[in-house]
Amino acid sequence: MSELRLISDQVARLLPLVSEDTFVAALVTVLREWVPIDEVSMIVYPRSGRPFIRHREHPIEEAGLETFLTGPFLLDP
């Protein structure tokens, strides 16, 4: 199967899931087909309000990411 065909099939599988709770897991599965991934965290930056963690594959008890979202994200270009 050509790479273009494979990408097209993957996008076709993802599109119906965009508004579903299963979208992030499906996206991670697709990305893993292309590159090795150790850990996945997804941060949402809404138009207004503070960013929040949308998905964290391996939640750990480290407060680093949560601390980042309390304010230091403002300094991140």
N, C-alpha and C positions, 0 to 999 in steps of 0.2 A: 504494500500500500504506500502511495506517495505521501510525503510529509504534508503537502497541502490538503490532501484528502483526509489524513488523520486529524489535522487541526480543525478542518471543517466539521468532521464528525464530533469532535470534542466540544466545539462551540455549540453545535446543534443540541448536544446533550445538556449543556449548561443553561442555555437561554430559558427554557421553561422553568428552571429552578430559581431564577434571579430573585423573586420575591418570597421564596420558601426558606424555611429554617435549615433545610438540607443543602443550600447553595454553597456555603463555605466549605463543608466537607467534600462536596463534589468538585469544587474548584481546586482544593488541595490535592485530591486524587489525580486530577488532570495535570497539575503542575508536577507532581511526582513522576508522571510518565515521561517528563522531559528533563528534569534536573533532580539531583539528590537534595532532599530537604531534611534537616534535623529537627526543626521545631517551627511551629507556625503561630504567629500572633497577628491579629488584625485589629487595627485601631481605626475607628471612625471619627472623622473630623467634621462635625455638622457645621452648617453655615453660621449658626449661633449656638452659644453654649460651649461647654468644655468637651474635649474629645473623650471617648470611652472605648473600653476594650470590647470588641464585638465577638471575638473568638480567640481562644487560647488553647492550643492543642494539649500542652502539658503544663497545666497550672502548677506553679511551684510556690512555695511560701516566701519567696524573695519579694520584697516590696519595691524593687527597682522600677518596674514598668508603672505600677500604681503611683509611685512617687513622681515619676516623670509627668504623669497626667494631672497632677495637682498644680502645676504651674511651669516647671522647666520647659515644657513643650513650646512655650511662647518664645524661647530663645533658639529653638531648633529651626534652622533655615529649611 
